[in-house]
Amino acid sequence: MIASDVDGTLLGPMEVLTERTIGAVRRVTEDGVPFVLVSGRPPRWIAPIANPLDLTGYAVCANGAVLYEIGTDRIVAVHGLLEPTLLHDAVSALDHALPGCRYATERIGESAADEEMRNFVIEPDYHNPWGDNEGTQAPRAEVLGHPAIKLMISRRGMTSDEMARAAREVLEGAVDITYSTNSGLIEVSAHGVTKATGLAEVAERLGVPAERVIAFGDMPNDIEMLGWAGHGVAMANAHRDVLDVADEVTAPNSEDGVAQVLERWF
């Protein structure tokens, strides 16, 4: 089984799939080998990546909190919902450790974009490094008032690495803290929920042992996954902590690093 992070890994620097990468992934699936997207993205951000690759199977979303079946647009499993009490407690601690933060929560229904709920709810002045044109703006009480699969914290003027260090001092052990960009955004998930746990569930469903899994990643939210997989591959553009745990370092995403590895076998 092949598993890949999306942003900074499968996608190039302009956040597009190259023809070389598309061809390599299609050859994988044509040989009957499952190719699984494993991302911090929510399910509603998966289709633009999966469709050009002709992927219809499982995707691990929200850093392992959600298992999504692409072809049927169905949420298969949800793990580690953050309840409102925990969300409020976490934000209260973060307000002291990181004054000036703004918060958002990601919610999930039965499909990628559930009409019965607002999937992405943000505080005023919440900054999204991928663009501020998404999300329903609401007061903090509403942002934190419903179970969520992920809490996101933004703070202008700090790196995600700096934020994560400060957040772990007050939240370590209660939740898991990671990030997929270094542009002032960290992500909080339920304790013990990671890309590795999500991918392990896919592997169990498909009957693939961990040692038969090749995984690709570039950011700290990929560390557990690369450690769990039989062969963990870091991109040359990866965060230093990811490079430290990888079994192999491939070319950067700007040079189709994922495709370069896959072309050995497919």
C-alpha positions as CSV (number, residue, x, y, z in Angstrom):
1,M,0.0,0.0,0.0
2,I,1.2,3.5,-0.8
3,A,0.2,6.4,1.5
4,S,1.0,10.0,0.8
5,D,0.5,13.4,2.5
6,V,-0.9,16.0,0.1
7,D,0.4,19.5,0.6
8,G,4.1,19.9,0.3
9,T,4.4,16.3,-0.7
10,L,2.2,15.1,-3.5
11,L,1.4,18.6,-4.7
12,G,4.0,20.9,-6.2
13,P,4.9,24.3,-4.7
14,M,2.0,25.9,-6.7
15,E,-0.4,23.3,-5.1
16,V,-1.0,21.5,-8.4
17,L,-0.5,17.9,-9.4
18,T,2.1,17.4,-12.2
19,E,1.5,15.0,-15.1
20,R,4.5,13.0,-13.9
21,T,2.9,12.5,-10.5
22,I,-0.5,11.7,-11.9
23,G,1.0,9.1,-14.2
24,A,2.9,7.5,-11.3
25,V,-0.1,7.3,-9.0
26,R,-2.3,5.8,-11.8
27,R,0.3,3.1,-12.5
28,V,0.2,2.2,-8.8
29,T,-3.6,1.7,-8.8
30,E,-3.6,0.0,-12.2
31,D,-1.3,-2.6,-10.6
32,G,-3.9,-3.2,-7.9
33,V,-2.0,-1.5,-5.2
34,P,-4.1,0.8,-2.9
35,F,-3.0,4.5,-2.9
36,V,-4.2,6.4,0.2
37,L,-4.3,10.1,0.6
38,V,-3.4,10.9,4.3
39,S,-3.9,14.6,5.0
40,G,-4.6,17.2,7.6
41,R,-7.2,18.4,5.1
42,P,-10.9,17.8,5.8
43,P,-12.8,15.5,3.5
44,R,-14.3,18.4,1.6
45,W,-10.8,19.3,0.3
46,I,-10.0,15.8,-1.0
47,A,-12.0,15.6,-4.3
48,P,-9.8,18.2,-6.1
49,I,-6.8,15.9,-5.5
50,A,-8.5,12.5,-5.8
51,N,-10.3,13.2,-9.0
52,P,-7.3,13.8,-11.3
53,L,-5.7,10.7,-9.8
54,D,-8.8,8.5,-10.3
55,L,-8.8,7.6,-6.6
56,T,-12.1,6.2,-5.2
57,G,-10.9,4.4,-2.1
58,Y,-10.1,5.5,1.4
59,A,-8.6,8.9,2.4
60,V,-7.4,9.6,6.0
61,C,-8.4,13.2,6.8
62,A,-8.0,15.7,9.6
63,N,-4.8,14.2,10.7
64,G,-6.3,10.8,11.4
65,A,-9.6,11.8,12.9
66,V,-11.7,10.9,9.9
67,L,-11.7,8.0,7.5
68,Y,-13.4,9.0,4.3
69,E,-14.5,6.8,1.3
70,I,-14.0,9.0,-1.8
71,G,-16.0,7.2,-4.3
72,T,-19.2,7.1,-2.2
73,D,-18.6,10.5,-0.5
74,R,-19.2,8.7,2.8
75,I,-17.6,9.3,6.2
76,V,-16.7,5.8,7.3
77,A,-15.3,6.4,10.8
78,V,-14.7,9.3,13.1
79,H,-12.2,9.1,16.0
80,G,-11.5,11.3,18.9
81,L,-14.2,14.1,18.7
82,L,-13.2,17.1,20.8
83,E,-16.1,17.9,23.0
84,P,-17.1,21.5,23.9
85,T,-15.8,21.3,27.4
86,L,-12.3,20.2,26.2
87,L,-12.4,22.8,23.5
88,H,-13.1,25.6,26.1
89,D,-10.5,24.3,28.5
90,A,-7.8,24.1,25.7
91,V,-8.6,27.6,24.5
92,S,-8.5,29.0,28.1
93,A,-5.0,27.6,28.6
94,L,-3.9,28.8,25.1
95,D,-5.1,32.3,25.8
96,H,-2.6,32.5,28.7
97,A,0.3,30.8,26.8
98,L,-0.3,32.5,23.5
99,P,-2.2,35.8,23.9
100,G,-3.7,37.1,20.7
101,C,-4.7,33.8,19.2
102,R,-7.8,33.2,17.0
103,Y,-9.6,29.9,16.8
104,A,-11.5,27.8,14.3
105,T,-13.1,24.3,14.5
106,E,-13.7,21.7,11.8
107,R,-16.9,19.6,12.2
108,I,-18.0,16.5,10.4
109,G,-21.3,15.0,9.3
110,E,-22.1,12.0,7.1
111,S,-20.4,13.2,3.9
112,A,-17.6,15.5,2.9
113,A,-19.8,18.7,2.9
114,D,-22.8,18.1,5.1
115,E,-25.6,20.5,4.4
116,E,-27.0,20.0,7.9
117,M,-24.0,21.6,9.6
118,R,-21.5,24.3,9.2
119,N,-18.3,22.3,8.6
120,F,-15.8,25.1,9.2
121,V,-16.5,27.8,11.8
122,I,-14.0,30.6,12.5
123,E,-13.6,33.5,14.9
124,P,-13.4,37.1,13.5
125,D,-9.7,37.8,12.4
126,Y,-8.8,34.1,12.2
127,H,-6.1,33.8,9.6
128,N,-5.9,30.9,7.3
129,P,-2.5,30.5,5.6
130,W,-4.3,28.8,2.6
131,G,-6.6,31.8,2.1
132,D,-9.2,33.6,4.1
133,N,-12.1,33.0,1.7
134,E,-13.6,30.0,3.5
135,G,-15.4,29.5,6.8
136,T,-18.5,30.7,8.6
137,Q,-17.6,33.5,11.0
138,A,-19.1,33.2,14.4
139,P,-18.5,34.3,18.1
140,R,-16.1,32.2,20.1
141,A,-18.8,30.6,22.0
142,E,-20.3,29.2,18.8
143,V,-16.9,28.2,17.4
144,L,-16.3,26.1,20.5
145,G,-19.9,25.1,21.3
146,H,-20.1,21.9,19.2
147,P,-18.1,18.7,19.0
148,A,-15.2,19.1,16.5
149,I,-12.7,16.8,14.8
150,K,-10.0,19.5,14.9
151,L,-9.3,22.8,16.7
152,M,-7.1,25.3,14.7
153,I,-5.2,28.1,16.3
154,S,-3.8,31.0,14.3
155,R,-1.6,33.8,15.5
156,R,0.0,36.4,13.3
157,G,3.7,37.2,13.8
158,M,4.7,33.7,15.0
159,T,5.8,30.6,13.3
160,S,3.9,27.4,13.8
161,D,7.0,25.8,15.4
162,E,7.1,28.6,18.0
163,M,3.4,28.3,18.7
164,A,3.5,24.5,19.0
165,R,6.3,24.7,21.6
166,A,4.3,27.2,23.7
167,A,1.1,25.2,23.4
168,R,2.7,21.9,24.4
169,E,3.8,23.4,27.7
170,V,0.2,23.9,28.8
171,L,-1.6,21.1,26.8
172,E,0.8,18.2,26.6
173,G,-0.9,15.0,27.4
174,A,-4.5,16.4,27.1
175,V,-4.5,16.7,23.3
176,D,-2.1,16.2,20.4
177,I,-0.6,19.3,18.8
178,T,0.9,19.4,15.4
179,Y,1.1,21.6,12.3
180,S,1.2,21.2,8.5
181,T,2.4,24.7,7.7
182,N,4.9,26.9,9.5
183,S,2.9,30.0,8.8
184,G,1.4,30.7,12.2
185,L,-1.2,27.9,12.4
186,I,-1.3,24.9,14.8
187,E,-3.8,22.1,14.9
188,V,-5.2,20.3,18.0
189,S,-6.6,16.7,17.8
190,A,-7.8,14.3,20.4
191,H,-4.9,12.6,22.3
192,G,-3.6,9.6,20.5
193,V,-5.3,10.4,17.1
194,T,-2.7,10.8,14.4
195,K,-2.2,10.1,10.7
196,A,-0.5,6.8,11.8
197,T,-3.7,5.6,13.7
198,G,-5.8,6.5,10.7
199,L,-3.6,4.8,8.2
200,A,-3.4,1.7,10.4
201,E,-7.1,1.5,10.3
202,V,-7.1,1.5,6.5
203,A,-4.3,-1.1,6.4
204,E,-6.4,-3.4,8.7
205,R,-9.5,-3.0,6.5
206,L,-7.4,-3.9,3.4
207,G,-5.4,-6.6,5.1
208,V,-2.0,-4.9,4.5
209,P,0.7,-5.3,7.2
210,A,2.6,-2.2,8.2
211,E,5.8,-3.5,6.8
212,R,4.2,-3.5,3.3
213,V,3.3,0.2,3.5
214,I,5.4,3.0,1.9
215,A,4.4,6.5,3.2
216,F,5.5,10.0,2.1
217,G,5.4,13.2,4.1
218,D,7.0,16.5,4.8
219,M,5.7,18.1,8.0
220,P,5.5,17.3,11.7
221,N,1.9,15.9,11.4
222,D,3.5,13.2,9.2
223,I,6.1,12.0,11.7
224,E,4.0,9.2,13.4
225,M,2.9,7.9,10.0
226,L,6.4,7.7,8.6
227,G,7.5,5.9,11.8
228,W,4.6,3.4,11.6
229,A,5.0,2.5,7.9
230,G,7.5,-0.1,6.8
231,H,9.2,2.5,4.7
232,G,8.9,6.2,5.5
233,V,10.0,8.6,2.9
234,A,10.6,12.3,3.6
235,M,10.6,15.0,0.9
236,A,13.9,17.0,0.6
237,N,11.8,20.1,1.5
238,A,10.6,18.4,4.7
239,H,10.8,19.8,8.2
240,R,14.0,18.8,10.0
241,D,12.1,16.6,12.5
242,V,10.6,14.6,9.6
243,L,14.0,14.2,7.9
244,D,15.3,12.7,11.2
245,V,12.7,9.9,11.3
246,A,12.5,9.0,7.6
247,D,14.0,5.8,6.2
248,E,14.7,7.7,3.0
249,V,14.8,11.2,1.7
250,T,13.6,11.8,-1.9
251,A,13.7,14.9,-4.1
252,P,11.6,17.9,-3.1
253,N,7.9,18.2,-4.1
254,S,9.1,20.7,-6.8
255,E,10.9,17.9,-8.5
256,D,8.2,15.2,-8.2
257,G,9.9,13.4,-5.3
258,V,7.0,11.0,-4.8
259,A,6.9,10.0,-8.4
260,Q,10.7,9.5,-8.4
261,V,10.3,6.8,-5.7
262,L,7.3,5.2,-7.2
263,E,8.9,4.9,-10.6
264,R,11.3,2.3,-9.2
265,W,8.5,-0.3,-9.1
266,F,5.6,1.1,-11.2
